[in-house]
Each structure stands twice: as C-alpha cells, then as structure tokens.
C-alpha cells in the first residue's frame, strides 16, 4: 500500500529525516510513535506532500508520489487529519464537511449519512460555526471532513491531543470500526500508549529521524518502551 524508501527531509540546514524506510500494508492500523522531535509529524507531512522531499521515494500502490502536489494526494485516496485539527472556524460544520465532496469519485454532492452515524454531534450542530465547537467536537469535525472524501488511507496526527476522555474513547471506536469493519488503512501518530495498544495492529518506533523498531502491537515490549518512548 505505502512504501517509503531512503526518505530524507531538511528544514533549512537541519536534517529531520535520515534515509527513513517504512512499509504500511493494506488494511493495517499502524501507530507511529516516538519522543517529541524525532520527525513523526514531518514524516506525515511528507506523505501528504506538505513538505518537500530532499531525497528518497514514496510509493502508493506501487506508484511514486513524492513529486505529486499536496492538493492531488486526496484524489489518490489519502485522507489527512492534521495535528491541531485546522478546521475553518468561520465556516459552519456543514460547510467544513462539504469541502471534501469534490474529491469523491462517485461525484455525490451530499454529505454521506455515515459521517453522522459515526459522529452524531456533527448532525446536531450542522449550522454552527466550526470555531464555536469544543476541542473534541472540532476533532470529530476534522476526522469527518477527511472521511467525506472516501479515502482508502486515513492519516491522523495525534488525534487525541487535548481531547476529553469520552471523546477519546469515541474516536478510538471510530478508528476500530473503519479499520476492522470497513478495511480502511489507518496510520496515526499517537503519544498515548493505552490508546495505541487499543486501536493499533502494528507499531513503528522512530528515533532521530529513522524508524528503529517495528512489529505487531503485542510485540511492543517494556524494553522497547523504556528505550524509545520513556521520558
């Protein structure tokens, strides 16, 4: 599904990713984990074309996409929920959700009912401005906006940051439903170990701009946690 080979990325004179290799299989739910500053968000932004790649290759279903413009990545089947949500605060919930419709291959002009089945609060607040929602509601809106595009791959960057526990559980339930029942490939950066263990099938641990350990979630041992995640 996604294969990253020898990926390097620089901010000015500072190199963030160093010859990074990563493989994500179809239908997996993979948690990318590591301490702050190891390059997790940079990796996701490279996958989405939001940052230029200095060198290396990114493949989606065998096709190189590292040179594809960011606005084209959704048309290739990738949905993205950025850190901090980045909804449009002055647009209504309905207007935010409708932004994803032009990407859909079925050309529908109606917000799919399943968005409101997954996140009922969005249906209740359809005409409220995004900026008037709580942080948890905004996160649900950000995920819903990505799902409107009907992606095959959903990428989430710390979806639980600053979110109240009941919404964290709901987001986890949605991720499990999308992955296990609908077969959607999910990639998420996640700092909360309990949440990662609950929803993730696989893990990738990053250190100094590289993936240094990977495996099935049950193989995430205390020794790996102490070495790469403990602060």
KEGU-67597 format. One line per field, with one value per residue (C-alpha): residue in three letters; x, y, z; residue number from 1. Coordinates in Angstrom, 1 decimal, padded with zeros to 4 digits, m for minus. Each point is the difference from the previous one (the first is absolute). Layout:
% residues N
residuo <- [ala|...]
X <- [X|...]
Y <- [Y|...]
Z <- [Z|...]
num <- [NUM|...]
% end
This chain:
% residues 231
residuo <- [unk|unk|unk|unk|unk|unk|unk|unk|unk|unk|unk|unk|unk|unk|unk|unk|unk|unk|unk|unk|unk|unk|unk|unk|unk|unk|unk|unk|unk|unk|unk|unk|unk|unk|unk|unk|unk|unk|unk|unk|unk|unk|unk|unk|unk|unk|unk|unk|unk|unk|unk|unk|unk|unk|unk|unk|unk|unk|unk|unk|unk|unk|unk|unk|unk|unk|unk|unk|unk|unk|unk|unk|unk|unk|unk|unk|unk|unk|unk|unk|unk|unk|unk|unk|unk|unk|unk|unk|unk|unk|unk|unk|unk|unk|unk|unk|unk|unk|unk|unk|unk|unk|unk|unk|unk|unk|unk|unk|unk|unk|unk|unk|unk|unk|unk|unk|unk|unk|unk|unk|unk|unk|unk|unk|unk|unk|unk|unk|unk|unk|unk|unk|unk|unk|unk|unk|unk|unk|unk|unk|unk|unk|unk|unk|unk|unk|unk|unk|unk|unk|unk|unk|unk|unk|unk|unk|unk|unk|unk|unk|unk|unk|unk|unk|unk|unk|unk|unk|unk|unk|unk|unk|unk|unk|unk|unk|unk|unk|unk|unk|unk|unk|unk|unk|unk|unk|unk|unk|unk|unk|unk|unk|unk|unk|unk|unk|unk|unk|unk|unk|unk|unk|unk|unk|unk|unk|unk|unk|unk|unk|unk|unk|unk|unk|unk|unk|unk|unk|unk|unk|unk|unk|unk|unk|unk|unk|unk|unk|unk|unk|unk]
X <- [000.0|002.6|003.7|002.6|003.6|003.1|m002.1|001.9|m001.4|001.6|m001.3|002.6|003.3|m001.5|m000.7|m003.1|m000.4|003.1|m000.4|m003.3|m001.6|m003.6|m002.5|m003.8|m002.1|m003.6|m002.6|002.5|m000.3|003.5|001.0|003.1|001.6|003.0|001.1|m000.6|002.2|000.8|m001.7|m003.4|m002.1|002.7|m000.5|m003.7|000.3|002.4|m002.6|m002.6|002.3|m000.1|003.8|002.5|002.0|003.7|000.7|m001.6|m003.2|m003.6|m002.2|m003.8|m001.1|003.3|m000.3|002.6|m001.8|002.8|m000.2|m003.8|m001.4|m001.7|m003.4|000.1|000.7|m003.7|m000.9|002.4|m002.0|001.7|m001.9|001.9|m000.9|002.8|001.2|m002.0|m003.0|000.2|m003.7|m001.4|m001.3|m002.2|m001.7|m002.9|000.3|m001.8|002.3|003.1|m001.3|m001.0|003.6|000.8|m002.8|001.8|002.7|m002.5|000.1|m003.8|m000.6|m002.6|m000.9|m001.6|001.9|m000.2|m002.3|002.8|001.8|m002.9|m000.2|003.6|m000.2|m003.7|001.0|000.9|m003.6|m001.3|002.4|m000.2|m000.6|002.4|003.3|003.0|001.7|m002.9|000.4|002.0|003.4|m001.4|m002.8|002.5|002.1|m003.0|m000.7|003.6|m000.3|m003.4|001.3|002.7|m002.5|m002.3|002.7|m000.5|003.8|001.6|002.7|m000.7|003.0|m000.5|002.5|m000.6|m003.8|m000.4|002.1|m001.9|m003.2|m002.2|m000.1|m003.5|000.9|003.3|m002.0|m002.4|002.9|001.5|m003.3|m000.2|003.6|m000.7|m003.2|001.7|002.9|m001.5|m003.5|000.7|003.6|001.3|003.8|000.7|003.3|000.2|002.5|m000.9|001.6|m002.4|001.2|m003.4|m001.8|002.6|m000.2|m003.8|m000.4|003.4|000.8|003.6|002.6|002.9|002.4|002.0|003.3|002.0|m001.8|000.0|m002.3|002.0|m002.5|m003.2|m002.4|m003.4|m001.4|000.3|003.7|000.4|001.9|000.8|003.7|m000.9|m002.2|002.7|002.6|m002.0|m003.1|000.7|001.0]
Y <- [000.0|002.6|m000.5|002.7|m000.6|002.0|003.1|003.1|003.4|003.2|003.3|002.5|m001.4|m002.4|m003.6|m001.5|m003.3|m002.2|m002.7|m001.1|m003.3|m000.8|m002.5|000.0|m002.9|000.3|m000.3|000.6|002.5|001.2|002.3|002.1|000.7|001.7|002.8|003.6|001.3|m003.3|000.9|m001.6|003.0|000.8|m003.6|000.5|003.3|m001.6|m002.7|002.7|002.2|002.8|000.0|m000.5|m003.2|000.5|m003.5|m003.4|m001.5|m000.2|m002.6|m000.5|m003.3|m000.2|003.5|002.7|003.0|002.0|002.5|000.3|003.3|000.0|000.9|m003.1|m002.5|m000.2|m001.0|m002.9|m001.3|001.5|001.9|002.1|001.3|002.4|000.7|002.8|m000.9|003.1|000.2|003.3|001.8|002.5|m002.7|m002.0|m003.7|m000.8|002.3|m001.6|m003.4|000.9|001.0|m003.6|m000.8|001.0|m002.7|m002.9|m002.2|m000.6|003.8|000.1|003.4|m001.1|m000.6|m003.8|m001.1|m002.2|003.2|000.8|m003.7|000.1|003.5|000.8|003.3|001.4|m000.6|001.8|003.0|000.2|003.7|001.1|001.5|m002.2|002.4|m000.2|m003.7|m001.5|m001.5|m003.5|001.0|001.7|m003.2|m002.0|002.6|m000.3|m003.8|000.3|002.4|m002.4|m002.9|002.0|m000.5|m003.8|m000.7|m003.4|001.1|002.2|001.8|001.6|002.1|m000.2|m000.2|000.0|003.0|002.2|m002.0|m001.1|m003.7|m000.8|001.4|m001.9|m003.2|000.9|000.8|m003.3|m001.8|001.8|m001.0|m003.6|000.0|001.5|m002.4|m003.3|000.2|002.1|m001.0|003.6|000.3|002.3|001.7|002.1|001.8|m000.7|000.8|m001.7|m003.6|m001.3|001.4|m001.4|m003.4|000.1|001.0|m000.9|m003.3|001.0|002.5|001.9|001.7|003.0|001.3|002.9|000.0|m003.7|m003.0|m002.0|m002.7|m001.5|m002.9|m001.1|001.9|m003.0|000.1|003.5|m001.0|001.8|000.1|001.7|002.5|000.8|000.4|002.1|001.5|000.6|003.5]
Z <- [000.0|001.1|m000.3|001.0|m001.0|001.1|000.8|001.1|000.8|001.1|001.6|m001.2|001.1|002.6|m001.2|001.6|m001.8|m000.7|m002.7|001.5|m001.1|000.7|m001.3|000.7|m001.1|m001.3|002.8|002.8|002.9|000.7|002.9|m000.6|003.4|001.5|002.2|m000.9|m002.8|m001.7|m003.3|000.3|m001.2|m002.7|m001.3|m000.3|m001.7|m002.5|m000.7|m000.7|m002.1|002.5|000.3|m002.9|000.0|m000.1|m001.3|000.0|m001.3|001.2|m001.8|000.3|m001.6|m001.8|m001.5|001.0|001.5|001.6|m002.8|000.0|001.3|003.4|m001.4|m002.2|002.8|001.1|m003.6|000.4|002.9|003.1|002.7|002.5|003.5|001.0|003.5|001.4|m002.2|m002.3|m000.7|m001.4|003.0|m001.8|m002.2|001.3|000.8|m003.2|m002.1|001.5|m000.9|m003.5|m000.8|m000.4|m002.5|m003.2|000.6|000.0|m003.1|000.2|m000.5|002.7|001.2|003.3|003.2|000.6|002.7|001.5|001.2|002.3|001.0|001.1|001.6|000.9|001.5|m003.4|m001.2|003.1|m000.6|m003.8|m000.2|002.8|m000.9|000.5|002.3|002.4|000.6|002.9|m000.7|000.0|m002.4|m002.3|m000.1|m001.0|m002.7|m001.2|m000.3|m001.5|m002.6|m001.0|m000.2|m002.3|m002.7|000.3|000.4|m000.1|002.4|003.0|001.6|003.4|001.9|003.8|m000.2|003.7|000.9|002.5|m000.3|002.9|000.8|m001.2|m003.5|000.0|000.5|m002.8|m002.4|000.9|m000.7|m003.4|m000.9|000.9|m002.0|m003.1|000.2|001.1|m001.6|m003.1|m000.7|m000.1|000.4|002.9|000.9|003.2|002.1|003.6|003.3|002.3|000.4|001.2|m003.0|m002.4|001.5|m000.3|m003.6|m001.6|m001.7|m000.7|001.3|m001.4|002.4|m001.1|001.3|m001.5|m003.3|m000.6|000.7|002.4|001.0|m001.4|000.5|001.1|003.0|002.4|m000.7|001.4|003.1|003.2|m001.2|m003.2|001.8|002.5|m002.8|m002.5|001.8|003.7|001.0]
num <- [1|2|3|4|5|6|7|8|9|10|11|12|13|14|15|16|17|18|19|20|21|22|23|24|25|26|27|28|29|30|31|32|33|34|35|36|37|38|39|40|41|42|43|44|45|46|47|48|49|50|51|52|53|54|55|56|57|58|59|60|61|62|63|64|65|66|67|68|69|70|71|72|73|74|75|76|77|78|79|80|81|82|83|84|85|86|87|88|89|90|91|92|93|94|95|96|97|98|99|100|101|102|103|104|105|106|107|108|109|110|111|112|113|114|115|116|117|118|119|120|121|122|123|124|125|126|127|128|129|130|131|132|133|134|135|136|137|138|139|140|141|142|143|144|145|146|147|148|149|150|151|152|153|154|155|156|157|158|159|160|161|162|163|164|165|166|167|168|169|170|171|172|173|174|175|176|177|178|179|180|181|182|183|184|185|186|187|188|189|190|191|192|193|194|195|196|197|198|199|200|201|202|203|204|205|206|207|208|209|210|211|212|213|214|215|216|217|218|219|220|221|222|223|224|225|226|227|228|229|230|231]
% end
